[in-house]
Amino acid sequence: MTHRHFLRGLLLVLLSVWGMKAESAGLEENGEKSFVHPGIVVTKESVFRMKDYIARRAYPVYEGFLLLKSSPRVGEAYKMNGPYPYISRDHPDYKYTSNGMSSDFSAAYEDALMWVLTDNRMYARKSMDILSAYASTLQGIPESNDRMLLAGLEGFKIASALEILKHTDSGIPGTEIENVVAMLKEHFQRAMDDFYAMPACTNGNWGLIVTKAYMATAILTDDREMYDRAKDFYLNGEDNGTIRNYIDGETGQLQESGRDQQHSMLGLSAMAMVCEVAWHQGDDLYGLLDNRFLKGCEYVARYNLGYDVPYKVWKDVTGKYSNWPVISEKGRGVIRPIFEAPFNHYVHRRGLEMPYTEELLEKFRPEGFNPEGDCGSLLFYEAAPLPAPEGLGHLDEDFARADATVAGWTAVTSGVELAVDDGCMVVHCAKQSDGSYRGDIKLTGKTLLDGRNWPVFAIKVDGAEPDRIAVDTERGPFGNGYGKWTGRIGDDVYYCDLRTRNFGADNRLGSEDLWELSRFGLKVAGLVNDVYRVAWVKTFRSVEELENFVTGVPSIQTVADVRYDVHGSVLRLWADGALLDLRLYSADGSLCSMLGDRCGKTEIHLPGRGVFVLRWSDNGRRCRSLKVCMGDMR
């Protein structure tokens, strides 16, 4: 480290300890700086900016807004799971509440955001109704291993929602807000206080998650001592969840890099919120220790893009998590939407470079919601609008491509194996107790469905009838069950206009919707055979475009000893014997190319849209021909 960098790092440490600000953070009250309100996830300035982007339909903020608007947790239709008198992630008597209560608190937070972005008080009322129901019911968070982690994860959502409702013209009476604040302090803050009071014993994401929620609660309740305690812990705490102890200052390696990539990104997500919330209050935690947070983001982005990174065995604060000998590949490439906030700060605000984070965002924008409650591109993109990618929301899984693998797919049914062979994903199914076979599969990561541009979903599959196949999502299977496909082309292409079929009981992709699905896959059950083959899984602009893609050529046809099919612009032939004097003609009879003698598998690239005739001699005895119709090339 250079002398200049050492001095800069020392200065940043002193600034943090002394509580000095990077920029003005409000008025002085009795010699003490007051908090900016609203000032947790949003500020008045950021709300104004987001509304302007939304009005102009500026990418990627507008698309982030569409993801919020179409969330299944937003609006009057959301049915609360609780309230529960006791909540827990892992207590044996109460862990059944984990998913339900987390969804409810996410709904309250998302509705509060929708209120402030649309000025529709219905959303504010819905948010408050959820929080008030819990405030009047919740009796405690029972002692368990995950009690303090729960308090951080859900406490941040509650405090963020209340901050918006309290400091905007939401129409919510102050008495209702204070009732929920009392619940937050009694049950959630108490658990976070217990975390700060105990010796270090967890991986670093815990301390970071608790700190972001503690800081948010401090701002909501105007508690300067709490806020300073959170800042001091982030810099100086004897815990894995601090800027010093979570990220290596030289390489950017994370304390949890040897554990798995999902927890690494979870830690970065919480760290981003600590820094962003503090920035709203005028404190520059982003810049601490020579922008060490930037190094951590770049390290994780680089590795999850497929590049190599340096790694060393980590010596953590507790001594419990120091035995991971190599960086973990678990979860590699499954990207959480957590990079927009740090990229916006370091690159757009500060003019620094983050090449790996930039490359990652170019692939995965718009960032939607992560389970911890922030919506990246909507909340944190501050630069000039970008051109929207042409293929945004286009699902295009084609196993005929030369580089096709099953890397993006996982088996859901135990015992199922996946492989790519001869232009298809081959699914080897598992035998069930009734003697039938099942092979449920899903895409890894998140899937965008775009009702504006790509509403027609289609699959080409051999070995499974349509009444045995359903598309499965967290919103339910489309058509609310099996066999609700809109139509069928040939023997093996099934499709559905997703705007005309419900997902589950009442969800339907609208013509102005952009959906982000954390689960998207196929349920395939009740098969007689133990194998089925998927050639492609795609979305299309219209049924007509789908029909053009399929081109009128049935999926696999046989002429004498020759089988063929068409994938995009490639005609594929399988011949048991030699094809002699193979020639390709256009529809007007002109010769396109002389292909010569071929045998086995042959691929022929068709020159464009139109009708083509393939002719060959049958071992010198007679001439055979094959007419190939091609639609629009892609």
Protein Blocks (a to p, Z undefined) as FASTA:
>chain_A
ZZklmmmmmmmmmmmmnopafbdebjdeehiacddddfklbcfklmmmmmmmmmnopafk
lmmmmmmmmpckgcjklccfbdcfbdcfklmklmmmmmmmmmmmmmmmmmmmmmmmnopa
klmmmmmmmmmmmmmmmgbdcddfklmmmmmmmmmmmmmmmmmmmmccehpafklmmmmm
mmmmmmmmmmmmmmmmpccfbdfklmmmmmmmmmmmmmmnopaklmmmmmmmmmmoccfk
bfklmpcfklopafklmmpmmlmmmmmmmmmmmmmmmmmnopafklgghillmmmmmmmm
mmmnopacdddddddfkopammbfbdcfehphiacdfklmmmmmmmmmnopacfklmmmm
mmmpccdddfkopafklmmmcbdcddddfkgoiacddfkbfkbcfklpccfbghiacdde
ehiacddddddfkopacdddddehjddddfklmmcccdddehiafklcccddfkbpehii
ghiafbdehjlbccddfklccehjlpccdfkbccddfbdcdddehiabfcdcdfbdcddf
bfklmmmmnnopafbdcehjaccddehjaccdddfbdcehiacddfkopafbdgbjaehj
addddfbecdddddddeehlaccdddddddddZZ
